[in-house]
Amino acid sequence: MSEGTVTNSMTDIVTQLNTGINSSTLFSTVGQLMPWVITLTIASLGLYFLRKLIKGAGKGKVRF
C-alpha cells in the first residue's frame, strides 16, 4: 500500500458518484454489454448440454 493522505471525504466521493452515474450512462453501458452477456450465456449452455451428451453417450443414455 502506498503512503499518502486522503484528500476527499466520504461525502465528496458520494457526490462524485451521484453526479457521474445517471440512468443514461448506466443504461448505455448495460446496452453495450448485453450482446456479450447473451453470447456467453448461449455458449455456456451449449457447452453444458454438449458435455452431458458426450458423458451419457458412452453409457448409452442421454438425459437433458
N, C-alpha and C positions, 0 to 999 in steps of 0.2 A: 504494500500500500504506500502511496506517495504521501509525503507530508505537505500539509497546506491548510489554510483556513477556509472555512465555509463562508462565503460572502452573501449567499442568499438564504433567507429564512424559508420555512415551510410554506408560509402564505405566498411568498413570491413564486415558489415552484408551482403551487396550486393555481395561482393566477396565470402563469405562463402556460400550464397545461390546458386550462379552460379557454384561453384565447387561441391557442394553437390547434386544438382539436374541436372541430364542429361537425355537424352532421354531413355537410357536403364533402369535407376532406375524408371523413371516416368511410362514407359510402363509396367514394371514388376509389379508395384503397381496397375496400372489400370487393368492389366490382372488378378491379384488376386482378385480384387473387382468385376469384371464382373459377375461371377456366382451369387453373392448375388444381384446385381442390376437386373439381368434378373429374378431371382426367386421372388424378391419383386415386380417387375412390373407385372408379371403374377398373383401373389396372389392379388395384389391391383385391377387389372382389374377384376379378378374373383369375388372378394367381391363387387365391384361396380355393376356388372351385376346381381349378386345374390340379392343385395338389391333392385335393380329395379324390378326384377322378383317377389320378395316377396311383395313389395309395390303395384305392379299392380295386383297381383293375388287376393287380397281382393276386388278389384273393378271390376274384370272380364276383365281387359285389361292389356296386357303386351306389352311394347314397348322397343325396343333396340335403 
